[in-house]
Amino acid sequence: MGDHTRIVVVGASLAGIRAVQTLRSEGYAGELSLVGAEPHLPYNRPPLSKNVLTGDDDVALPGGDQFDAAWLGGRRAVRLDTTGRAVVLDDGSELAYDGLVIATGARPRRLPEDQMALTGVHVLRTIDDAKALRAALARDPRQVVVIGGGFIGGEVASAVRAQGMDVTLIESGPLPMIGVVGREVAEWLAEHHRRNGVDLVTGVRANRLEGGPDGRIAAVQLSDGRSIPADLLIAGLGVEPNTEWLDGSDVQVQDGVLTDDKLFALGFPDIVAAGDVARWPHRIFGDEPVRVEHWANANEQGASAARNLLRGPAGAEPFVEVAGLGTRVHGKRVQWAGFPSLADQGTIVAGSVEESKFAVAFSRDGVLVGAATVNYPKELNRLRGMIAAGADQPAPA
Ligand SMILES: Cc1cc2nc3c(=O)[nH]c(=O)nc-3n(C[C@H](O)[C@H](O)[C@H](O)COP(=O)(O)OP(=O)(O)OC[C@H]3O[C@@H](n4cnc5c(N)ncnc54)[C@H](O)[C@@H]3O)c2cc1C
């Protein structure tokens, strides 16, 4: 155990709260501060695009309101001084540290600001975003358009349909989520959207949003020349990590904070990173460091990074978890683990597409590197364990 006396956790969401809880449960008794740009205590994001849009406000995160740390909510870290070991906040105050956890997560990519400024254009990342979108849906829009067929876009389209409204889902790739879950599940997902009344448009980009004279969104111009009328638009264009506050520090950033395999920021034995903001080399998935933007990963990394910080680099353990990740679309579960995108082969190993219950295993050079399932949590867990164990590709179903 190290001899820290002042630990600062920046980012008060899942990875941050897990870090705080783990520091205490591992016996750390020194000063501890939790800095969060949002004014809210840590809460759970997955319900935002599911239950919250349809009226259920329960976003409680276990232990999210019970932690033994100084709470600096509504405060943003704006600079990091690694020489003086201080985090500078937006009110000019400084928090000295001898241990730092970077858990600043990610934010939605935005369209150009003149287009974002149109009334009726939304993104979805925070509880405030979710409530604003819910209020907009309650005004009974006639033409809802979602840009981006990723998991946020898919869940929003699903929530809109559940409320009986029409929705167009625009995906620039050939199939929604194909890069994440592979062809077999992405094909099923496209059909599933269509069966549930989503007007899914693939292979085209949204070039520009057009406003009406009242400053409201009126239409979306597509790359194939079409114009789709819209009076409510949700941009689900993926996320980018929140790292600007590290500019000018020596912490290395490359689409996320670059860490070693034990989650220490490269070259810093007193700084760890966790969650959506961290990019680390995972020994199962090759030399390229990876970043994962999902719940189970942030949950486990927050705890692991905190433990490693206390132990110091010599006593720390590599982060080798293979998280199970997932989404729920029109009542069905789509889950995945590992990186199907790294594979040279994908095979259905259990169930069948016709039943809407199947599992696909993905391998590279014969070794399992990913899994994706539809309505088959048991299979996902089995395959996840096999990926973690470095197993070979299983036999086809
Ligand atoms: C609508 C929605 C639905 C989701 N559904 C699922 C799902 O079904 N399954 C799944 O696996 N994952 C899901 N996710 C993803 C999951 O919620 C994230 O992976 C998880 O929240 C990441 O946690 P994090 O703590 O790393 O980062 P975040 O949750 O992004 O939190 C980072 C926090 O840091 C704060 N912050 C940023 N910069 C600063 C700064 N400079 N100073 C202080 N604070 C700062 C931010 O305001 C934020 O509160 C969903 C996400 C969203 C938005």
The ligand as a Tripos MOL2 file, in Angstrom:
@<TRIPOS>MOLECULE
LIG
   53    58     1     0     0
SMALL
NO_CHARGES

@<TRIPOS>ATOM
      1 C1        -27.8890    7.5360  -22.6520 C.3       1 LIG1
      2 C2        -26.8370    6.5170  -22.3750 C.ar      1 LIG1
      3 C3        -27.1690    5.1660  -22.3070 C.ar      1 LIG1
      4 C4        -26.1910    4.2260  -22.0520 C.ar      1 LIG1
      5 N1        -26.5470    2.9070  -22.0160 N.ar      1 LIG1
      6 C5        -25.5960    1.9770  -21.8080 C.ar      1 LIG1
      7 C6        -25.9380    0.5940  -21.7960 C.ar      1 LIG1
      8 O1        -27.1000    0.2170  -21.9620 O.2       1 LIG1
      9 N2        -24.9450   -0.3080  -21.5870 N.ar      1 LIG1
     10 C7        -23.6420    0.0750  -21.4110 C.ar      1 LIG1
     11 O2        -22.7640   -0.7760  -21.2530 O.2       1 LIG1
     12 N3        -23.2950    1.3830  -21.4120 N.ar      1 LIG1
     13 C8        -24.2400    2.3350  -21.6040 C.ar      1 LIG1
     14 N4        -23.8890    3.6590  -21.6130 N.ar      1 LIG1
     15 C9        -22.4830    4.0420  -21.4310 C.3       1 LIG1
     16 C10       -22.1000    4.1960  -19.9640 C.3       1 LIG1
     17 O3        -23.0570    4.9630  -19.2880 O.3       1 LIG1
     18 C11       -20.7280    4.8660  -19.8860 C.3       1 LIG1
     19 O4        -19.7970    3.9570  -20.4150 O.3       1 LIG1
     20 C12       -20.3570    5.2510  -18.4870 C.3       1 LIG1
     21 O5        -21.1900    6.2610  -18.0000 O.3       1 LIG1
     22 C13       -18.9120    5.7370  -18.4230 C.3       1 LIG1
     23 O6        -18.6340    6.1730  -17.1570 O.3       1 LIG1
     24 P1        -17.4230    7.1760  -16.8730 P.3       1 LIG1
     25 O7        -17.4580    7.4090  -15.4140 O.co2     1 LIG1
     26 O8        -16.1840    6.6340  -17.4700 O.co2     1 LIG1
     27 O9        -17.7330    8.5020  -17.6730 O.3       1 LIG1
     28 P2        -19.0040    9.4520  -17.7450 P.3       1 LIG1
     29 O10       -20.2380    8.7180  -17.3560 O.co2     1 LIG1
     30 O11       -18.9340   10.1140  -19.0740 O.co2     1 LIG1
     31 O12       -18.7380   10.5370  -16.6150 O.3       1 LIG1
     32 C14       -17.6940   11.4560  -16.6360 C.3       1 LIG1
     33 C15       -18.0660   12.5790  -15.7150 C.3       1 LIG1
     34 O13       -16.9530   13.4690  -15.6540 O.3       1 LIG1
     35 C16       -17.4280   14.7960  -15.7340 C.3       1 LIG1
     36 N5        -16.3540   15.6480  -16.2700 N.ar      1 LIG1
     37 C17       -15.9200   15.7360  -17.5340 C.ar      1 LIG1
     38 N6        -14.9180   16.6200  -17.6430 N.ar      1 LIG1
     39 C18       -14.7230   17.0940  -16.4020 C.ar      1 LIG1
     40 C19       -13.8150   18.0510  -15.8490 C.ar      1 LIG1
     41 N7        -12.9080   18.6650  -16.6260 N.pl3     1 LIG1
     42 N8        -13.8860   18.3160  -14.5330 N.ar      1 LIG1
     43 C20       -14.8070   17.6700  -13.7450 C.ar      1 LIG1
     44 N9        -15.6750   16.7740  -14.2100 N.ar      1 LIG1
     45 C21       -15.6320   16.4870  -15.5220 C.ar      1 LIG1
     46 C22       -18.6040   14.7030  -16.6670 C.3       1 LIG1
     47 O14       -19.4590   15.8270  -16.5000 O.3       1 LIG1
     48 C23       -19.2420   13.4030  -16.2180 C.3       1 LIG1
     49 O15       -20.1690   13.6040  -15.1970 O.3       1 LIG1
     50 C24       -24.8600    4.6310  -21.8550 C.ar      1 LIG1
     51 C25       -24.5160    5.9980  -21.9160 C.ar      1 LIG1
     52 C26       -25.4920    6.9210  -22.1770 C.ar      1 LIG1
     53 C27       -25.1310    8.3900  -22.2570 C.3       1 LIG1
@<TRIPOS>BOND
     1     1     2 1
     2     2     3 ar
     3     2    52 ar
     4     3     4 ar
     5     4     5 ar
     6     4    50 ar
     7     5     6 ar
     8     6     7 ar
     9     6    13 1
    10     7     8 2
    11     7     9 ar
    12     9    10 ar
    13    10    11 2
    14    10    12 ar
    15    12    13 ar
    16    13    14 ar
    17    14    15 1
    18    14    50 ar
    19    15    16 1
    20    16    17 1
    21    16    18 1
    22    18    19 1
    23    18    20 1
    24    20    21 1
    25    20    22 1
    26    22    23 1
    27    23    24 1
    28    24    25 2
    29    24    26 1
    30    24    27 1
    31    27    28 1
    32    28    29 2
    33    28    30 1
    34    28    31 1
    35    31    32 1
    36    32    33 1
    37    33    34 1
    38    33    48 1
    39    34    35 1
    40    35    36 1
    41    35    46 1
    42    36    37 ar
    43    36    45 ar
    44    37    38 ar
    45    38    39 ar
    46    39    40 ar
    47    39    45 ar
    48    40    41 1
    49    40    42 ar
    50    42    43 ar
    51    43    44 ar
    52    44    45 ar
    53    46    47 1
    54    46    48 1
    55    48    49 1
    56    50    51 ar
    57    51    52 ar
    58    52    53 1
@<TRIPOS>SUBSTRUCTURE
     1 LIG1         1 GROUP 0 **** ****
